Amino acid sequence: MTLKSAYDDLRQRTVEKIPGTWGKLKYVAGLRGSTGGYEHWGLERAHGSGAAQDAFAEVHKTLLNTILRTRLSSLREELGQSSAAEGTSPTSYASTLNGSLSQLLPSGCPKEAQLHLISILQTLTILAARQNAGSRSS
């Protein structure tokens, strides 16, 4: 008998351990298979496939909503933290996020949310590139 719901288990034991909101979103989105479902053996084993899928879908939507409601300056800082955690530059990390846009969006995501995320990622990519160019010229 599990004491936590699949959602709480996923959020507390896995997602909260990942640094930065960008890192969390990238991780959850990266677990989506070609069929659109999420693949996580441990959570499925502990809670069942249906509960695991529901938990991942809810966490994915929550992470996207968090990003869409966060100030751009905070998202820029988090981009730096997430890129540092992966050992890459913010410019490269932002480009990777841009390249995986369709995967970053949860299933059934409204068009407005898609456009908002696109504008955030494009802005962060430009800001990171400018910062990188400015630090090279110094």
Secondary structure, 3 states (H helix, E strand, C coil): CCCCCHHHHHHHHHHHHCCCHHHHHHHHHHCECCCCCECCHHHHHHHCHHHHHHHHHHHHHHHHHHHHCCCHHHHHHHHHHHHHHCCCCHHHHHHHHHHCHHHHCCCCCCHHHHHHHHHHHHHHHHHHHHHHHHHHHC
